Amino acid sequence: MADEKRTGDHIIELDDKQPNGQFQAAPRPAQPAMAASPAASQLANNPVVSILGYCVSSILMTVANKYVVNGRAFNLNFFLLAVQSLVCLLAITTAKASGFINFRDFHSGEAKKWFPISLLLIGMIYTSTKALQFLSIPVYTIFKNLTIILIAYGEVLWFGGSVTGMALLSFGLMVMSSVIAAWADIQHVMTSYGGDALTSEAAEQISTLNAGYMWMLFNCVCTASFTLGMRKRIKLTNFKDFDTMFYNNLLSLPVLLICSLFLENWSSSNLALNFPPDSRNYLIGAMIFTGLSSILISYASANCMRVTSSTTYSMVGALNKIPIAISGLVFFNVPATVVSVGAIVLGCVSGLVYTVAKIWQKEAAGKQGGAGGILPTTSTTSASSQSMRDSLKL
């Protein structure tokens, strides 16, 4: 059985424990692994370093995704996702062949069981790229909190979950922060054009924001559907971290390629529009990096969970929204107003309140002699699945 470490929000599933005591593939006899230096081992097991690694990897992933889809000109979203899936698939298969990681081989029966989850994943990551394309990173990050509400009540309806009063308070704060963020965006547009929403420029900007809110709504629904469906399906397949990553990318890749070929414009003029000569190499590099980022954050998440406590990991996940939002302000010249910053802080507070609510719920369940039918009202997924949700596979 795979060892699991549980938090209030996630389950991080590690590979089967090997005789050498580590959660990874045992070194091959022909190529014995070199012992890590004491300094490197100490660095890898440093809680501060692991937390910083998790936060930095999240920021890099989000910023790289936003850089690729930034602006209304980019319209090859299916192609972007296909490149990400291909890069990730090549990376993990190479790592498996080299003996660094291990995951189960392909089986058609398992693929049939998992294919509906891959379709939900495509819906989730496609709507995520569209929402991130039209919205700023801070607003996108704040609105992602609304997914927690949908997942929580999905758990109540289909898995017998429960929602505490403190969790309801956090839901209210999440909705409030989203409303404030949207209002701040619209107010900024109005102020930029002299308070007249009837001008063509202002109307175009507001139309862009409305499109972003629409895609964000679709993304929240798709993300909740993917998370709830994955929770049920993963119990049938007993997939572990890299198993889910392998099957998700393998099954998604042909669908993404077909959608790109038949639904997207591959004319030379449109390619030039999506990949301008002056930034073409940077865009291609960013697309490759976003494919690798899912593996990077998977390792960073698991390592942070390994060297810190469950509570610390949950708190870091809630507080991590602040540096991610700030990265949008810094790298993409998003205007920082009192209202927008207040929305970011309120969104972070709502995440903290929800984390505390889940910790208290877990402690209360423990005092009652176990779970007693009280199920987590958030996602139950592996680190790789979480990383895909947060990036674009996010």
C-alpha positions in Angstrom: 0.0 0.0 0.0 1.2 3.5 -0.8 1.9 5.6 2.3 -0.3 8.7 2.6 0.1 11.9 4.4 -3.2 13.7 5.0 -3.8 17.4 5.3 -7.1 19.3 5.7 -7.3 19.8 1.9 -5.2 17.2 0.2 -3.7 13.7 0.3 -0.1 13.5 -0.9 0.5 10.0 -2.1 4.0 8.8 -2.2 5.5 5.8 -4.1 5.7 2.5 -2.3 8.4 2.4 0.4 11.5 0.6 -0.8 13.9 -1.4 1.3 16.3 1.5 1.4 13.7 3.5 3.3 13.0 6.1 0.6 9.8 6.7 -1.3 11.3 6.3 -4.8 12.5 3.6 -7.1 15.5 1.7 -5.7 18.8 2.4 -7.4 19.7 0.0 -10.2 22.5 -2.4 -9.3 24.5 -1.5 -12.4 24.5 2.2 -11.5 24.5 2.5 -7.7 23.3 5.9 -6.5 25.9 8.1 -5.0 25.2 9.2 -1.4 24.0 12.7 -1.2 26.4 15.1 0.5 25.6 16.2 4.1 25.1 19.8 3.0 22.7 18.8 0.2 20.8 16.5 2.5 20.5 19.2 5.1 19.3 21.7 2.6 16.6 19.4 1.2 15.4 18.7 4.7 15.3 22.3 5.8 11.7 23.4 6.4 12.3 27.0 5.4 14.0 26.0 2.2 11.2 23.5 1.4 8.5 26.1 2.0 10.3 28.7 -0.1 10.7 26.1 -2.9 7.0 25.4 -2.9 6.1 29.1 -3.0 8.7 29.9 -5.7 7.6 27.0 -7.9 4.0 28.1 -7.6 4.8 31.7 -8.6 7.0 30.6 -11.5 4.3 28.3 -12.8 1.6 30.9 -12.7 3.7 33.7 -14.1 4.9 31.5 -17.0 1.3 30.5 -17.8 0.1 34.1 -17.8 3.1 35.2 -20.0 2.1 32.7 -22.7 -1.6 33.5 -22.8 -1.3 37.2 -21.9 -3.3 39.4 -24.3 -6.3 38.8 -26.5 -4.2 37.8 -29.5 -3.3 34.3 -28.3 -5.8 31.8 -29.5 -4.0 28.5 -29.7 -4.9 27.3 -26.2 -5.4 23.7 -27.2 -2.0 23.7 -28.8 -0.5 25.1 -25.6 -2.0 22.4 -23.5 -0.9 19.7 -25.9 2.7 21.0 -25.7 2.5 21.0 -21.9 1.1 17.4 -21.8 3.8 16.2 -24.3 6.6 17.8 -22.4 5.4 16.4 -19.1 4.9 12.9 -20.5 8.4 12.9 -22.1 9.9 14.1 -18.8 8.3 11.5 -16.5 8.9 8.6 -19.0 12.6 9.6 -19.3 12.8 9.8 -15.5 11.3 6.3 -15.2 13.6 4.9 -17.8 16.5 6.4 -15.8 15.3 4.8 -12.6 14.6 8.1 -10.7 10.8 7.5 -10.4 8.4 4.6 -10.9 4.8 4.3 -12.1 2.7 1.5 -13.5 2.8 0.6 -17.1 -0.1 1.4 -19.5 -3.1 -0.9 -19.4 -6.1 -0.5 -21.6 -8.6 -1.4 -18.8 -7.2 1.3 -16.5 -7.2 3.7 -19.4 -10.9 3.1 -20.0 -11.7 3.8 -16.4 -9.6 6.9 -16.3 -10.5 8.5 -19.7 -13.6 10.3 -18.3 -11.4 12.0 -15.7 -9.0 13.1 -18.5 -11.9 14.7 -20.4 -12.8 16.6 -17.2 -9.2 17.6 -16.9 -9.2 19.0 -20.4 -12.3 21.1 -19.6 -10.6 22.3 -16.5 -7.3 23.3 -17.9 -8.8 24.8 -21.1 -11.1 27.1 -19.1 -8.2 27.9 -16.8 -6.1 29.2 -19.7 -9.0 31.3 -21.0 -9.8 32.8 -17.7 -6.1 33.6 -17.1 -6.0 35.2 -20.5 -8.6 37.7 -19.8 -8.1 38.3 -16.0 -5.1 39.5 -14.0 -3.3 37.1 -11.8 -4.6 38.6 -8.6 -8.2 38.4 -9.7 -7.7 34.9 -11.1 -6.2 33.8 -7.8 -9.0 35.3 -5.7 -11.8 33.8 -7.9 -10.2 30.3 -7.7 -11.3 30.3 -4.0 -14.9 29.9 -5.2 -14.0 26.4 -6.4 -13.6 25.3 -2.8 -17.3 26.2 -2.1 -18.4 24.0 -5.1 -16.2 21.1 -4.0 -17.4 21.4 -0.4 -21.1 21.1 -1.3 -20.3 18.5 -3.9 -18.9 16.4 -1.1 -22.0 17.1 1.0 -24.3 15.9 -1.8 -22.4 12.9 -3.1 -20.0 11.8 -0.4 -21.9 12.5 2.9 -19.6 15.4 3.8 -20.3 18.2 6.3 -19.7 21.9 6.4 -19.1 23.6 9.7 -20.1 27.1 10.7 -16.6 28.4 10.4 -16.3 26.9 7.0 -19.5 28.8 6.0 -17.8 32.0 7.3 -14.8 31.4 5.1 -17.2 30.8 2.1 -18.8 34.2 2.8 -15.4 35.9 2.9 -14.4 34.2 -0.4 -17.5 35.5 -2.1 -17.0 38.9 -0.7 -13.3 39.1 -1.8 -14.4 38.0 -5.4 -17.0 40.7 -5.6 -14.6 43.3 -4.3 -12.0 42.2 -6.8 -14.4 42.4 -9.7 -15.7 45.8 -8.6 -12.1 47.1 -8.4 -11.4 45.9 -11.9 -14.5 47.6 -13.3 -13.8 50.8 -11.3 -10.3 50.9 -12.7 -11.6 50.7 -16.3 -14.2 53.4 -15.6 -11.5 55.7 -14.0 -9.1 55.1 -16.9 -11.7 56.4 -19.4 -13.1 59.3 -17.5 -15.9 57.4 -15.9 -17.7 56.9 -19.2 -18.5 53.2 -19.8 -20.1 54.1 -23.2 -16.8 54.9 -25.0 -15.6 52.2 -27.3 -12.4 51.6 -25.4 -14.1 51.3 -22.0 -16.8 49.1 -23.5 -14.1 46.8 -25.0 -12.2 46.6 -21.7 -15.4 45.8 -19.7 -16.3 43.2 -22.3 -12.9 41.6 -21.8 -13.4 41.4 -18.1 -16.9 39.9 -18.5 -15.4 37.2 -20.7 -12.8 36.5 -18.1 -15.5 36.2 -15.3 -17.5 33.9 -17.6 -14.5 31.6 -18.2 -13.7 31.8 -14.5 -17.2 30.5 -13.7 -16.8 27.7 -16.2 -13.4 26.9 -14.7 -14.7 26.7 -11.1 -17.5 24.2 -12.3 -15.0 22.1 -14.3 -12.4 22.1 -11.5 -15.0 20.9 -9.0 -16.3 18.3 -11.4 -12.7 17.0 -12.0 -11.9 16.9 -8.3 -15.0 15.1 -7.3 -14.8 12.7 -10.2 -11.2 12.0 -9.5 -11.8 11.3 -5.9 -14.2 8.5 -6.8 -12.2 7.1 -9.7 -8.9 7.1 -7.9 -10.4 4.6 -5.3 -11.2 2.2 -8.1 -7.8 2.4 -9.8 -5.6 2.9 -6.6 -3.4 5.3 -8.7 -0.5 7.0 -7.0 1.1 10.4 -7.8 3.0 9.6 -11.0 0.3 7.1 -12.1 -2.2 9.9 -12.3 0.3 12.2 -14.0 1.1 9.6 -16.6 -2.5 8.6 -17.5 -3.7 12.2 -17.4 -1.1 13.4 -19.9 -1.2 10.3 -22.0 -5.0 10.2 -22.5 -5.3 14.0 -22.8 -2.6 14.5 -25.4 -4.5 13.0 -28.5 -7.7 14.8 -27.6 -5.9 18.1 -27.3 -4.1 17.6 -30.6 -7.3 16.7 -32.4 -9.0 19.8 -30.9 -6.1 22.0 -31.9 -6.0 20.7 -35.5 -9.7 21.0 -36.1 -10.8 23.9 -33.9 -7.9 26.3 -34.0 -6.6 28.5 -36.8 -3.3 27.2 -38.2 -2.9 29.8 -41.0 0.4 31.4 -41.3 -1.0 34.8 -40.4 -2.5 33.5 -37.2 0.7 31.7 -36.3 2.6 35.0 -36.8 0.0 36.7 -34.5 0.4 34.1 -31.8 4.2 33.8 -32.1 5.6 37.2 -33.0 9.2 37.0 -34.3 10.5 39.2 -31.5 9.2 37.0 -28.7 8.8 33.7 -30.4 11.7 31.9 -28.7 10.6 33.2 -25.3 7.1 32.0 -25.8 8.2 28.5 -26.9 10.5 28.4 -23.9 7.7 29.4 -21.5 5.4 26.7 -23.0 8.1 24.0 -22.4 8.7 25.3 -18.9 5.0 25.2 -18.0 5.0 21.6 -19.0 7.9 20.9 -16.7 6.4 23.0 -13.9 3.8 20.4 -13.0 6.6 18.0 -12.1 8.5 20.7 -10.3 5.6 21.7 -8.1 4.7 18.1 -7.5 8.1 17.5 -6.0 8.1 20.8 -4.1 4.6 20.0 -2.6 5.6 16.5 -1.6 8.9 17.7 -0.1 7.2 20.5 1.8 4.7 18.1 3.2 7.5 15.6 4.1 9.7 18.0 6.1 6.9 20.1 7.7 3.6 19.3 9.5 0.2 18.9 7.9 -0.9 22.1 9.5 2.1 24.0 8.3 1.6 22.7 4.7 -2.1 23.8 4.8 -1.2 27.2 6.1 1.5 27.7 3.5 -1.0 26.8 0.8 -3.4 29.4 2.1 -0.8 32.2 2.5 0.8 31.4 -0.8 -2.0 33.3 -2.6 -0.4 36.6 -1.5 3.0 36.2 -3.2 1.2 34.7 -6.3 -1.1 37.8 -6.4 1.9 40.1 -5.8 3.7 38.5 -8.7 0.9 39.6 -11.0 1.2 43.1 -9.7 4.9 43.2 -10.3 5.4 41.3 -13.6 2.3 42.4 -15.5 2.0 46.0 -14.3 -1.4 45.4 -12.7 -2.5 48.6 -10.9 -2.4 48.2 -7.2 -5.2 50.1 -5.5 -6.4 50.1 -1.9 -9.5 48.1 -3.0 -7.6 45.5 -5.1 -5.0 45.0 -2.4 -7.9 44.7 0.2 -9.5 42.0 -2.0 -6.2 40.1 -2.1 -5.8 40.2 1.7 -9.5 39.2 2.2 -9.1 36.3 -0.2 -6.0 35.1 1.7 -7.8 35.5 5.1 -10.7 33.4 3.8 -8.3 30.7 2.9 -6.8 30.8 6.3 -10.2 30.7 8.0 -11.1 27.7 5.9 -7.8 25.9 6.7 -8.4 26.5 10.5 -12.0 25.3 10.1 -10.8 22.0 8.5 -8.1 21.5 11.2 -10.7 22.0 14.0 -13.1 19.7 12.2 -10.4 17.0 12.0 -9.6 17.4 15.7 -13.3 17.2 16.6 -13.6 14.1 14.5 -10.6 12.6 16.3 -12.1 13.2 19.7 -15.2 11.4 18.6 -13.1 8.3 18.0 -12.3 8.7 14.3 -13.8 10.3 11.2 -17.3 9.1 12.1 -18.6 9.8 8.6 -17.2 13.3 8.6 -15.5 13.6 5.2 -13.2 16.4 4.0 -15.2 19.0 2.1 -12.3 19.7 -0.3 -10.4 17.8 -2.9 -8.8 14.4 -2.2 -6.1 14.3 -4.8 -2.4 13.7 -5.4 0.2 16.4 -5.5 0.6 16.1 -9.3 -3.2 16.6 -9.7 -3.1 19.6 -7.5 -0.2 21.1 -9.4 -2.1 20.7 -12.7 -5.1 22.5 -11.3 -2.9 25.4 -10.0 -0.9 25.8 -13.1 -3.0 25.2 -16.1 -3.4 21.6 -15.8 -4.8 23.4 -12.9 
